[in-house]
Amino acid sequence: MLLIEVGVSNSRREQEIGKTVKSSLDIWLPDGTVKSLSIAGAAKLQGFPDWYEFPQEAATAGSIIGYSVPPSFGRVMSAALAAGTKTE
């Protein structure tokens, strides 16, 4: 299981005065290792298509990615549910 957390490096005050905000998503691996990915990289990992546009705010984009269910998982889950509800 991967845990995804949003990390934003600049404070709100720095954002207000126009400094560039660097953002990344931290991926927590089962062995405790933490890897940082760009929003685009995390989106790709979750199965979002390249054309999908995220909001500019890193925390909002990170929430969308973090709470999403990868399409491949949805396909497997729906197939399992369908197989379990078949009646003869």
N, CA, C and O atoms as a CHARMM CRD file, in Angstrom:
* protein
*
  352
    1    1 MET  N      0.84300  -1.17600   0.00000 PROA 1      0.00000
    2    1 MET  CA     0.00000   0.00000   0.00000 PROA 1      0.00000
    3    1 MET  C      0.88700   1.23700   0.00000 PROA 1      0.00000
    4    1 MET  O      1.88900   1.28600   0.71300 PROA 1      0.00000
    5    2 LEU  N      0.52600   2.22100  -0.78700 PROA 2      0.00000
    6    2 LEU  CA     1.24200   3.48900  -0.81500 PROA 2      0.00000
    7    2 LEU  C      0.40500   4.54600  -0.12100 PROA 2      0.00000
    8    2 LEU  O     -0.80500   4.62300  -0.33200 PROA 2      0.00000
    9    3 LEU  N      1.03700   5.35000   0.69700 PROA 3      0.00000
   10    3 LEU  CA     0.36300   6.49300   1.30100 PROA 3      0.00000
   11    3 LEU  C      0.89200   7.74700   0.63800 PROA 3      0.00000
   12    3 LEU  O      2.10300   7.89500   0.47400 PROA 3      0.00000
   13    4 ILE  N      0.01100   8.65000   0.25600 PROA 4      0.00000
   14    4 ILE  CA     0.40800   9.86600  -0.44400 PROA 4      0.00000
   15    4 ILE  C      0.07500  11.07100   0.41800 PROA 4      0.00000
   16    4 ILE  O     -1.04300  11.20100   0.91600 PROA 4      0.00000
   17    5 GLU  N      1.05100  11.94900   0.59100 PROA 5      0.00000
   18    5 GLU  CA     0.86700  13.16100   1.39200 PROA 5      0.00000
   19    5 GLU  C      1.36000  14.35400   0.59400 PROA 5      0.00000
   20    5 GLU  O      2.37200  14.26500  -0.10200 PROA 5      0.00000
   21    6 VAL  N      0.65700  15.45800   0.69200 PROA 6      0.00000
   22    6 VAL  CA     1.05500  16.66900  -0.03300 PROA 6      0.00000
   23    6 VAL  C      2.05600  17.44700   0.78800 PROA 6      0.00000
   24    6 VAL  O      1.88100  17.61900   1.99400 PROA 6      0.00000
   25    7 GLY  N      3.11600  17.92200   0.13400 PROA 7      0.00000
   26    7 GLY  CA     4.07600  18.79400   0.79500 PROA 7      0.00000
   27    7 GLY  C      4.25300  20.06700  -0.00700 PROA 7      0.00000
   28    7 GLY  O      4.53800  20.01200  -1.20300 PROA 7      0.00000
   29    8 VAL  N      4.09000  21.20200   0.62900 PROA 8      0.00000
   30    8 VAL  CA     4.28600  22.48400  -0.04400 PROA 8      0.00000
   31    8 VAL  C      5.40700  23.19600   0.67900 PROA 8      0.00000
   32    8 VAL  O      5.34600  23.38800   1.89300 PROA 8      0.00000
   33    9 SER  N      6.43800  23.59100  -0.06500 PROA 9      0.00000
   34    9 SER  CA     7.65200  24.08800   0.58000 PROA 9      0.00000
   35    9 SER  C      7.58500  25.53700   1.04300 PROA 9      0.00000
   36    9 SER  O      8.31700  25.91100   1.95900 PROA 9      0.00000
   37   10 ASN  N      6.74200  26.35800   0.44900 PROA 10     0.00000
   38   10 ASN  CA     6.71000  27.76700   0.82000 PROA 10     0.00000
   39   10 ASN  C      5.51200  28.06300   1.71100 PROA 10     0.00000
   40   10 ASN  O      4.48300  27.39300   1.62900 PROA 10     0.00000
   41   11 SER  N      5.65600  29.07400   2.56100 PROA 11     0.00000
   42   11 SER  CA     4.55600  29.47100   3.43900 PROA 11     0.00000
   43   11 SER  C      3.50500  30.27100   2.67200 PROA 11     0.00000
   44   11 SER  O      3.75900  30.73600   1.56100 PROA 11     0.00000
   45   12 ARG  N      2.33900  30.42600   3.26400 PROA 12     0.00000
   46   12 ARG  CA     1.28500  31.23400   2.65000 PROA 12     0.00000
   47   12 ARG  C      1.76600  32.66700   2.43800 PROA 12     0.00000
   48   12 ARG  O      1.44300  33.28500   1.42300 PROA 12     0.00000
   49   13 ARG  N      2.53200  33.19500   3.38500 PROA 13     0.00000
   50   13 ARG  CA     3.03300  34.56900   3.25600 PROA 13     0.00000
   51   13 ARG  C      3.91700  34.71100   2.02600 PROA 13     0.00000
   52   13 ARG  O      3.81000  35.69700   1.29600 PROA 13     0.00000
   53   14 GLU  N      4.79300  33.73100   1.78900 PROA 14     0.00000
   54   14 GLU  CA     5.64700  33.77500   0.60200 PROA 14     0.00000
   55   14 GLU  C      4.80000  33.70300  -0.66500 PROA 14     0.00000
   56   14 GLU  O      5.13500  34.33000  -1.67000 PROA 14     0.00000
   57   15 GLN  N      3.71100  32.94900  -0.62600 PROA 15     0.00000
   58   15 GLN  CA     2.82100  32.87900  -1.77800 PROA 15     0.00000
   59   15 GLN  C      2.17800  34.23800  -2.03700 PROA 15     0.00000
   60   15 GLN  O      2.06200  34.67400  -3.18300 PROA 15     0.00000
   61   16 GLU  N      1.76600  34.89600  -0.96800 PROA 16     0.00000
   62   16 GLU  CA     1.09200  36.18500  -1.09900 PROA 16     0.00000
   63   16 GLU  C      1.99200  37.25300  -1.71100 PROA 16     0.00000
   64   16 GLU  O      1.50900  38.13600  -2.41900 PROA 16     0.00000
   65   17 ILE  N      3.30200  37.18100  -1.44500 PROA 17     0.00000
   66   17 ILE  CA     4.19400  38.20900  -1.98100 PROA 17     0.00000
   67   17 ILE  C      4.78100  37.81000  -3.34000 PROA 17     0.00000
   68   17 ILE  O      5.64700  38.49800  -3.87900 PROA 17     0.00000
   69   18 GLY  N      4.29600  36.69100  -3.88100 PROA 18     0.00000
   70   18 GLY  CA     4.63500  36.34500  -5.25400 PROA 18     0.00000
   71   18 GLY  C      5.84200  35.44700  -5.45700 PROA 18     0.00000
   72   18 GLY  O      6.29800  35.30600  -6.59200 PROA 18     0.00000
   73   19 LYS  N      6.37300  34.84300  -4.42800 PROA 19     0.00000
   74   19 LYS  CA     7.48300  33.91300  -4.63100 PROA 19     0.00000
   75   19 LYS  C      6.95800  32.61000  -5.23400 PROA 19     0.00000
   76   19 LYS  O      5.80500  32.23500  -5.01600 PROA 19     0.00000
   77   20 THR  N      7.79600  31.93800  -5.97800 PROA 20     0.00000
   78   20 THR  CA     7.40100  30.67400  -6.59500 PROA 20     0.00000
   79   20 THR  C      7.19300  29.62000  -5.53000 PROA 20     0.00000
   80   20 THR  O      7.99100  29.48100  -4.60300 PROA 20     0.00000
   81   21 VAL  N      6.12400  28.89100  -5.67300 PROA 21     0.00000
   82   21 VAL  CA     5.82300  27.81800  -4.74000 PROA 21     0.00000
   83   21 VAL  C      6.23400  26.49800  -5.38200 PROA 21     0.00000
   84   21 VAL  O      5.76900  26.15600  -6.47000 PROA 21     0.00000
   85   22 LYS  N      7.09400  25.77300  -4.71300 PROA 22     0.00000
   86   22 LYS  CA     7.48800  24.44900  -5.18300 PROA 22     0.00000
   87   22 LYS  C      6.61200  23.43700  -4.46500 PROA 22     0.00000
   88   22 LYS  O      6.40800  23.53200  -3.25400 PROA 22     0.00000
   89   23 SER  N      6.10500  22.49300  -5.19300 PROA 23     0.00000
   90   23 SER  CA     5.23200  21.51000  -4.56500 PROA 23     0.00000
   91   23 SER  C      5.63600  20.11000  -4.98800 PROA 23     0.00000
   92   23 SER  O      6.19000  19.89400  -6.06500 PROA 23     0.00000
   93   24 SER  N      5.34600  19.18400  -4.11900 PROA 24     0.00000
   94   24 SER  CA     5.60800  17.79200  -4.41300 PROA 24     0.00000
   95   24 SER  C      4.64900  16.94800  -3.59300 PROA 24     0.00000
   96   24 SER  O      4.02500  17.42900  -2.64700 PROA 24     0.00000
   97   25 LEU  N      4.54500  15.71200  -3.96500 PROA 25     0.00000
   98   25 LEU  CA     3.77300  14.75600  -3.20000 PROA 25     0.00000
   99   25 LEU  C      4.74800  13.75900  -2.61300 PROA 25     0.00000
  100   25 LEU  O      5.62100  13.25300  -3.31700 PROA 25     0.00000
  101   26 ASP  N      4.60800  13.47300  -1.33300 PROA 26     0.00000
  102   26 ASP  CA     5.45000  12.47800  -0.69200 PROA 26     0.00000
  103   26 ASP  C      4.74200  11.13600  -0.73700 PROA 26     0.00000
  104   26 ASP  O      3.58300  11.01900  -0.33800 PROA 26     0.00000
  105   27 ILE  N      5.44400  10.13000  -1.22200 PROA 27     0.00000
  106   27 ILE  CA     4.91500   8.77200  -1.31600 PROA 27     0.00000
  107   27 ILE  C      5.60500   7.95100  -0.22700 PROA 27     0.00000
  108   27 ILE  O      6.83100   7.83700  -0.20400 PROA 27     0.00000
  109   28 TRP  N      4.80900   7.38900   0.66500 PROA 28     0.00000
  110   28 TRP  CA     5.33800   6.57700   1.76000 PROA 28     0.00000
  111   28 TRP  C      5.26800   5.11500   1.34800 PROA 28     0.00000
  112   28 TRP  O      4.17800   4.56900   1.17700 PROA 28     0.00000
  113   29 LEU  N      6.42300   4.47600   1.18600 PROA 29     0.00000
  114   29 LEU  CA     6.49300   3.08200   0.77300 PROA 29     0.00000
  115   29 LEU  C      6.35400   2.16600   1.99400 PROA 29     0.00000
  116   29 LEU  O      6.60100   2.59800   3.12000 PROA 29     0.00000
  117   30 PRO  N      5.96300   0.91000   1.77900 PROA 30     0.00000
  118   30 PRO  CA     5.75400  -0.00600   2.90400 PROA 30     0.00000
  119   30 PRO  C      6.97100  -0.17800   3.81900 PROA 30     0.00000
  120   30 PRO  O      6.80900  -0.45000   5.00800 PROA 30     0.00000
  121   31 ASP  N      8.18300  -0.02400   3.28500 PROA 31     0.00000
  122   31 ASP  CA     9.37900  -0.18600   4.12100 PROA 31     0.00000
  123   31 ASP  C      9.74300   1.08100   4.89900 PROA 31     0.00000
  124   31 ASP  O     10.76700   1.11500   5.58100 PROA 31     0.00000
  125   32 GLY  N      8.90300   2.13000   4.80000 PROA 32     0.00000
  126   32 GLY  CA     9.14600   3.36600   5.52900 PROA 32     0.00000
  127   32 GLY  C      9.88300   4.42600   4.72800 PROA 32     0.00000
  128   32 GLY  O     10.02300   5.56000   5.18800 PROA 32     0.00000
  129   33 THR  N     10.35600   4.07800   3.54300 PROA 33     0.00000
  130   33 THR  CA    11.04700   5.02900   2.68000 PROA 33     0.00000
  131   33 THR  C     10.04900   6.06100   2.16600 PROA 33     0.00000
  132   33 THR  O      8.90700   5.73100   1.84800 PROA 33     0.00000
  133   34 VAL  N     10.49300   7.31000   2.09000 PROA 34     0.00000
  134   34 VAL  CA     9.64700   8.37800   1.56000 PROA 34     0.00000
  135   34 VAL  C     10.27500   8.88800   0.26300 PROA 34     0.00000
  136   34 VAL  O     11.45100   9.24900   0.23500 PROA 34     0.00000
  137   35 LYS  N      9.49100   8.91300  -0.79500 PROA 35     0.00000
  138   35 LYS  CA     9.93800   9.42600  -2.08500 PROA 35     0.00000
  139   35 LYS  C      9.08100  10.63600  -2.44500 PROA 35     0.00000
  140   35 LYS  O      7.87500  10.63600  -2.19800 PROA 35     0.00000
  141   36 SER  N      9.68000  11.64500  -3.01200 PROA 36     0.00000
  142   36 SER  CA     8.93600  12.82700  -3.44900 PROA 36     0.00000
  143   36 SER  C      8.71500  12.75800  -4.95700 PROA 36     0.00000
  144   36 SER  O      9.62900  12.45800  -5.72500 PROA 36     0.00000
  145   37 LEU  N      7.49000  13.04100  -5.35700 PROA 37     0.00000
  146   37 LEU  CA     7.13500  13.05900  -6.77400 PROA 37     0.00000
  147   37 LEU  C      6.50600  14.39600  -7.12100 PROA 37     0.00000
  148   37 LEU  O      5.89800  15.05100  -6.27400 PROA 37     0.00000
  149   38 SER  N      6.65900  14.78800  -8.36100 PROA 38     0.00000
  150   38 SER  CA     5.93300  15.97200  -8.82900 PROA 38     0.00000
  151   38 SER  C      4.44600  15.62400  -8.89300 PROA 38     0.00000
  152   38 SER  O      4.07300  14.45200  -8.84900 PROA 38     0.00000
  153   39 ILE  N      3.61700  16.63300  -8.99400 PROA 39     0.00000
  154   39 ILE  CA     2.18300  16.38600  -9.12000 PROA 39     0.00000
  155   39 ILE  C      1.91400  15.56900 -10.38000 PROA 39     0.00000
  156   39 ILE  O      1.09400  14.65200 -10.35800 PROA 39     0.00000
  157   40 ALA  N      2.59300  15.89200 -11.47400 PROA 40     0.00000
  158   40 ALA  CA     2.40900  15.13600 -12.71900 PROA 40     0.00000
  159   40 ALA  C      2.82600  13.67800 -12.54900 PROA 40     0.00000
  160   40 ALA  O      2.16300  12.77500 -13.05800 PROA 40     0.00000
  161   41 GLY  N      3.92600  13.44900 -11.83300 PROA 41     0.00000
  162   41 GLY  CA     4.39300  12.07800 -11.60400 PROA 41     0.00000
  163   41 GLY  C      3.43700  11.27300 -10.74600 PROA 41     0.00000
  164   41 GLY  O      3.17700  10.10500 -11.03700 PROA 41     0.00000
  165   42 ALA  N      2.90800  11.88000  -9.69100 PROA 42     0.00000
  166   42 ALA  CA     1.95100  11.19900  -8.82300 PROA 42     0.00000
  167   42 ALA  C      0.64900  10.92100  -9.57500 PROA 42     0.00000
  168   42 ALA  O      0.03000   9.87300  -9.39400 PROA 42     0.00000
  169   43 ALA  N      0.24100  11.87200 -10.42000 PROA 43     0.00000
  170   43 ALA  CA    -0.97500  11.68200 -11.21400 PROA 43     0.00000
  171   43 ALA  C     -0.80800  10.50000 -12.16500 PROA 43     0.00000
  172   43 ALA  O     -1.72400   9.69400 -12.33000 PROA 43     0.00000
  173   44 LYS  N      0.35000  10.40200 -12.78000 PROA 44     0.00000
  174   44 LYS  CA     0.64000   9.28500 -13.69200 PROA 44     0.00000
  175   44 LYS  C      0.58800   7.96300 -12.92400 PROA 44     0.00000
  176   44 LYS  O      0.03200   6.98100 -13.41600 PROA 44     0.00000
  177   45 LEU  N      1.15900   7.93500 -11.73000 PROA 45     0.00000
  178   45 LEU  CA     1.17100   6.73800 -10.88900 PROA 45     0.00000
  179   45 LEU  C     -0.25500   6.31000 -10.52400 PROA 45     0.00000
  180   45 LEU  O     -0.53300   5.11400 -10.43400 PROA 45     0.00000
  181   46 GLN  N     -1.14800   7.25900 -10.31700 PROA 46     0.00000
  182   46 GLN  CA    -2.53800   6.96200  -9.95500 PROA 46     0.00000
  183   46 GLN  C     -3.41300   6.66000 -11.16600 PROA 46     0.00000
  184   46 GLN  O     -4.58500   6.31600 -11.01300 PROA 46     0.00000
  185   47 GLY  N     -2.85500   6.78600 -12.36400 PROA 47     0.00000
  186   47 GLY  CA    -3.60300   6.43100 -13.56100 PROA 47     0.00000
  187   47 GLY  C     -4.32100   7.57200 -14.25000 PROA 47     0.00000
  188   47 GLY  O     -5.13900   7.33400 -15.13900 PROA 47     0.00000
  189   48 PHE  N     -4.03100   8.82100 -13.85800 PROA 48     0.00000
  190   48 PHE  CA    -4.65100   9.95900 -14.54100 PROA 48     0.00000
  191   48 PHE  C     -4.07100  10.08300 -15.94600 PROA 48     0.00000
  192   48 PHE  O     -2.87200   9.87600 -16.13400 PROA 48     0.00000
  193   49 PRO  N     -4.90400  10.42000 -16.94400 PROA 49     0.00000
  194   49 PRO  CA    -4.37600  10.62100 -18.29500 PROA 49     0.00000
  195   49 PRO  C     -3.53300  11.90000 -18.35600 PROA 49     0.00000
  196   49 PRO  O     -3.71500  12.81000 -17.54700 PROA 49     0.00000
  197   50 ASP  N     -2.62000  11.95700 -19.30900 PROA 50     0.00000
  198   50 ASP  CA    -1.73400  13.11500 -19.44800 PROA 50     0.00000
  199   50 ASP  C     -2.49200  14.41800 -19.68600 PROA 50     0.00000
  200   50 ASP  O     -2.00200  15.48600 -19.31800 PROA 50     0.00000
  201   51 TRP  N     -3.67000  14.35100 -20.29300 PROA 51     0.00000
  202   51 TRP  CA    -4.42100  15.56500 -20.62000 PROA 51     0.00000
  203   51 TRP  C     -5.18700  16.13200 -19.42700 PROA 51     0.00000
  204   51 TRP  O     -5.69500  17.25000 -19.51200 PROA 51     0.00000
  205   52 TYR  N     -5.28600  15.39700 -18.32300 PROA 52     0.00000
  206   52 TYR  CA    -6.06900  15.86200 -17.17200 PROA 52     0.00000
  207   52 TYR  C     -5.42500  17.09900 -16.55900 PROA 52     0.00000
  208   52 TYR  O     -4.22300  17.10400 -16.29600 PROA 52     0.00000
  209   53 GLU  N     -6.20800  18.14000 -16.33100 PROA 53     0.00000
  210   53 GLU  CA    -5.68700  19.38100 -15.76300 PROA 53     0.00000
  211   53 GLU  C     -6.07900  19.49400 -14.28700 PROA 53     0.00000
  212   53 GLU  O     -7.24900  19.36200 -13.92800 PROA 53     0.00000
  213   54 PHE  N     -5.08400  19.74000 -13.45000 PROA 54     0.00000
  214   54 PHE  CA    -5.29900  19.90000 -12.01600 PROA 54     0.00000
  215   54 PHE  C     -5.36100  21.37500 -11.65500 PROA 54     0.00000
  216   54 PHE  O     -4.83500  22.21500 -12.38500 PROA 54     0.00000
  217   55 PRO  N     -6.00500  21.69900 -10.52600 PROA 55     0.00000
  218   55 PRO  CA    -6.00000  23.09100 -10.05400 PROA 55     0.00000
  219   55 PRO  C     -4.56700  23.54300  -9.77000 PROA 55     0.00000
  220   55 PRO  O     -3.69200  22.71700  -9.51200 PROA 55     0.00000
  221   56 GLN  N     -4.33300  24.84800  -9.81900 PROA 56     0.00000
  222   56 GLN  CA    -2.99200  25.39600  -9.59500 PROA 56     0.00000
  223   56 GLN  C     -2.50500  25.18900  -8.16400 PROA 56     0.00000
  224   56 GLN  O     -1.30800  25.00800  -7.94100 PROA 56     0.00000
  225   57 GLU  N     -3.40800  25.21400  -7.20400 PROA 57     0.00000
  226   57 GLU  CA    -3.01100  25.07100  -5.80200 PROA 57     0.00000
  227   57 GLU  C     -2.55400  23.63700  -5.53700 PROA 57     0.00000
  228   57 GLU  O     -3.29700  22.68300  -5.77000 PROA 57     0.00000
  229   58 ALA  N     -1.32800  23.50300  -5.05000 PROA 58     0.00000
  230   58 ALA  CA    -0.72800  22.18100  -4.84400 PROA 58     0.00000
  231   58 ALA  C     -1.52800  21.32500  -3.86700 PROA 58     0.00000
  232   58 ALA  O     -1.69200  20.12600  -4.08900 PROA 58     0.00000
  233   59 ALA  N     -2.02300  21.92200  -2.80000 PROA 59     0.00000
  234   59 ALA  CA    -2.76500  21.14200  -1.80900 PROA 59     0.00000
  235   59 ALA  C     -4.04900  20.56800  -2.41000 PROA 59     0.00000
  236   59 ALA  O     -4.41800  19.43200  -2.11200 PROA 59     0.00000
  237   60 THR  N     -4.72500  21.34000  -3.24700 PROA 60     0.00000
  238   60 THR  CA    -5.95700  20.86300  -3.88200 PROA 60     0.00000
  239   60 THR  C     -5.64500  19.75500  -4.87800 PROA 60     0.00000
  240   60 THR  O     -6.31600  18.72400  -4.89300 PROA 60     0.00000
  241   61 ALA  N     -4.63100  19.96300  -5.70800 PROA 61     0.00000
  242   61 ALA  CA    -4.23700  18.94000  -6.68000 PROA 61     0.00000
  243   61 ALA  C     -3.80800  17.66400  -5.95200 PROA 61     0.00000
  244   61 ALA  O     -4.15400  16.55800  -6.36800 PROA 61     0.00000
  245   62 GLY  N     -3.05800  17.82400  -4.87200 PROA 62     0.00000
  246   62 GLY  CA    -2.61100  16.66600  -4.09600 PROA 62     0.00000
  247   62 GLY  C     -3.76500  15.90900  -3.47700 PROA 62     0.00000
  248   62 GLY  O     -3.73900  14.68000  -3.41500 PROA 62     0.00000
  249   63 SER  N     -4.78400  16.63000  -3.01700 PROA 63     0.00000
  250   63 SER  CA    -5.96500  15.97400  -2.45300 PROA 63     0.00000
  251   63 SER  C     -6.70000  15.17700  -3.51600 PROA 63     0.00000
  252   63 SER  O     -7.13800  14.05500  -3.26000 PROA 63     0.00000
  253   64 ILE  N     -6.83900  15.74500  -4.70200 PROA 64     0.00000
  254   64 ILE  CA    -7.51200  15.03300  -5.78800 PROA 64     0.00000
  255   64 ILE  C     -6.77600  13.74200  -6.10500 PROA 64     0.00000
  256   64 ILE  O     -7.39400  12.68900  -6.25900 PROA 64     0.00000
  257   65 ILE  N     -5.46600  13.82300  -6.20100 PROA 65     0.00000
  258   65 ILE  CA    -4.66300  12.63700  -6.50800 PROA 65     0.00000
  259   65 ILE  C     -4.69900  11.64800  -5.35000 PROA 65     0.00000
  260   65 ILE  O     -4.87000  10.44600  -5.55500 PROA 65     0.00000
  261   66 GLY  N     -4.53700  12.15900  -4.13300 PROA 66     0.00000
  262   66 GLY  CA    -4.47400  11.28900  -2.96100 PROA 66     0.00000
  263   66 GLY  C     -5.76200  10.54400  -2.67000 PROA 66     0.00000
  264   66 GLY  O     -5.72700   9.41100  -2.18900 PROA 66     0.00000
  265   67 TYR  N     -6.90000  11.16500  -2.95600 PROA 67     0.00000
  266   67 TYR  CA    -8.18900  10.52200  -2.69100 PROA 67     0.00000
  267   67 TYR  C     -8.73000   9.74200  -3.87500 PROA 67     0.00000
  268   67 TYR  O     -9.80400   9.14700  -3.78100 PROA 67     0.00000
  269   68 SER  N     -8.01100   9.73200  -4.98400 PROA 68     0.00000
  270   68 SER  CA    -8.50800   9.04700  -6.17800 PROA 68     0.00000
  271   68 SER  C     -8.30800   7.53300  -6.06900 PROA 68     0.00000
  272   68 SER  O     -7.47900   7.04500  -5.30100 PROA 68     0.00000
  273   69 VAL  N     -9.09000   6.81900  -6.85700 PROA 69     0.00000
  274   69 VAL  CA    -8.96000   5.37300  -6.95900 PROA 69     0.00000
  275   69 VAL  C     -8.45000   5.08200  -8.36700 PROA 69     0.00000
  276   69 VAL  O     -9.08600   5.47000  -9.34700 PROA 69     0.00000
  277   70 PRO  N     -7.31000   4.40400  -8.47900 PROA 70     0.00000
  278   70 PRO  CA    -6.78800   4.11100  -9.82100 PROA 70     0.00000
  279   70 PRO  C     -7.78900   3.29800 -10.64000 PROA 70     0.00000
  280   70 PRO  O     -8.42400   2.38800 -10.10800 PROA 70     0.00000
  281   71 PRO  N     -7.93600   3.61500 -11.93100 PROA 71     0.00000
  282   71 PRO  CA    -8.88700   2.88300 -12.77800 PROA 71     0.00000
  283   71 PRO  C     -8.64900   1.37300 -12.78400 PROA 71     0.00000
  284   71 PRO  O     -9.60600   0.59900 -12.82700 PROA 71     0.00000
  285   72 SER  N     -7.39500   0.94700 -12.74300 PROA 72     0.00000
  286   72 SER  CA    -7.11200  -0.49100 -12.75000 PROA 72     0.00000
  287   72 SER  C     -7.69500  -1.17500 -11.50700 PROA 72     0.00000
  288   72 SER  O     -8.18400  -2.30100 -11.59500 PROA 72     0.00000
  289   73 PHE  N     -7.64600  -0.50300 -10.35500 PROA 73     0.00000
  290   73 PHE  CA    -8.23400  -1.05600  -9.14000 PROA 73     0.00000
  291   73 PHE  C     -9.75700  -1.11800  -9.27600 PROA 73     0.00000
  292   73 PHE  O    -10.38300  -2.09500  -8.86600 PROA 73     0.00000
  293   74 GLY  N    -10.34000  -0.08500  -9.84600 PROA 74     0.00000
  294   74 GLY  CA   -11.78600  -0.06900 -10.05900 PROA 74     0.00000
  295   74 GLY  C    -12.24800  -1.21300 -10.94400 PROA 74     0.00000
  296   74 GLY  O    -13.27900  -1.83000 -10.67800 PROA 74     0.00000
  297   75 ARG  N    -11.47900  -1.50300 -12.01100 PROA 75     0.00000
  298   75 ARG  CA   -11.82800  -2.61000 -12.90200 PROA 75     0.00000
  299   75 ARG  C    -11.77500  -3.94400 -12.16500 PROA 75     0.00000
  300   75 ARG  O    -12.68100  -4.76600 -12.30600 PROA 75     0.00000
  301   76 VAL  N    -10.72200  -4.16600 -11.38100 PROA 76     0.00000
  302   76 VAL  CA   -10.57600  -5.42100 -10.64300 PROA 76     0.00000
  303   76 VAL  C    -11.69100  -5.56000  -9.60500 PROA 76     0.00000
  304   76 VAL  O    -12.27900  -6.63200  -9.46100 PROA 76     0.00000
  305   77 MET  N    -11.97900  -4.48400  -8.88900 PROA 77     0.00000
  306   77 MET  CA   -13.01600  -4.52100  -7.86000 PROA 77     0.00000
  307   77 MET  C    -14.38400  -4.76200  -8.46400 PROA 77     0.00000
  308   77 MET  O    -15.15900  -5.55700  -7.93300 PROA 77     0.00000
  309   78 SER  N    -14.70000  -4.08900  -9.56900 PROA 78     0.00000
  310   78 SER  CA   -16.02300  -4.29200 -10.17700 PROA 78     0.00000
  311   78 SER  C    -16.16800  -5.70400 -10.73300 PROA 78     0.00000
  312   78 SER  O    -17.25200  -6.28500 -10.66200 PROA 78     0.00000
  313   79 ALA  N    -15.09600  -6.26400 -11.28500 PROA 79     0.00000
  314   79 ALA  CA   -15.14600  -7.65000 -11.79200 PROA 79     0.00000
  315   79 ALA  C    -15.37100  -8.62100 -10.62800 PROA 79     0.00000
  316   79 ALA  O    -16.14500  -9.57000 -10.75100 PROA 79     0.00000
  317   80 ALA  N    -14.70200  -8.38500  -9.51400 PROA 80     0.00000
  318   80 ALA  CA   -14.87600  -9.25400  -8.33900 PROA 80     0.00000
  319   80 ALA  C    -16.29600  -9.15600  -7.79800 PROA 80     0.00000
  320   80 ALA  O    -16.89100 -10.16600  -7.42300 PROA 80     0.00000
  321   81 LEU  N    -16.83900  -7.94800  -7.75500 PROA 81     0.00000
  322   81 LEU  CA   -18.21500  -7.78100  -7.28400 PROA 81     0.00000
  323   81 LEU  C    -19.20500  -8.44800  -8.22500 PROA 81     0.00000
  324   81 LEU  O    -20.14800  -9.10400  -7.78200 PROA 81     0.00000
  325   82 ALA  N    -18.99000  -8.28100  -9.51600 PROA 82     0.00000
  326   82 ALA  CA   -19.87400  -8.89800 -10.49900 PROA 82     0.00000
  327   82 ALA  C    -19.83100 -10.42100 -10.39500 PROA 82     0.00000
  328   82 ALA  O    -20.87000 -11.07400 -10.48700 PROA 82     0.00000
  329   83 ALA  N    -18.64600 -10.99000 -10.20400 PROA 83     0.00000
  330   83 ALA  CA   -18.50400 -12.43900 -10.08100 PROA 83     0.00000
  331   83 ALA  C    -19.18300 -12.95200  -8.81000 PROA 83     0.00000
  332   83 ALA  O    -19.73600 -14.05200  -8.79600 PROA 83     0.00000
  333   84 GLY  N    -19.13700 -12.15500  -7.75300 PROA 84     0.00000
  334   84 GLY  CA   -19.72200 -12.56800  -6.48400 PROA 84     0.00000
  335   84 GLY  C    -21.21800 -12.41200  -6.42400 PROA 84     0.00000
  336   84 GLY  O    -21.85000 -12.96000  -5.52100 PROA 84     0.00000
  337   85 THR  N    -21.81300 -11.68000  -7.35600 PROA 85     0.00000
  338   85 THR  CA   -23.26300 -11.46300  -7.31900 PROA 85     0.00000
  339   85 THR  C    -24.00800 -12.18700  -8.43100 PROA 85     0.00000
  340   85 THR  O    -25.20800 -11.97600  -8.61300 PROA 85     0.00000
  341   86 LYS  N    -23.31300 -13.03200  -9.17300 PROA 86     0.00000
  342   86 LYS  CA   -23.98700 -13.78000 -10.24000 PROA 86     0.00000
  343   86 LYS  C    -24.96900 -14.78500  -9.63000 PROA 86     0.00000
  344   86 LYS  O    -24.66700 -15.46500  -8.64900 PROA 86     0.00000
  345   87 THR  N    -26.13200 -14.85300 -10.23400 PROA 87     0.00000
  346   87 THR  CA   -27.11800 -15.84200  -9.80200 PROA 87     0.00000
  347   87 THR  C    -27.37200 -16.81900 -10.93500 PROA 87     0.00000
  348   87 THR  O    -27.32000 -16.45700 -12.11100 PROA 87     0.00000
  349   88 GLU  N    -27.64100 -18.03500 -10.57500 PROA 88     0.00000
  350   88 GLU  CA   -27.86100 -19.06200 -11.61800 PROA 88     0.00000
  351   88 GLU  C    -29.28900 -19.44900 -11.68400 PROA 88     0.00000
  352   88 GLU  O    -29.66300 -20.29500 -12.49600 PROA 88     0.00000
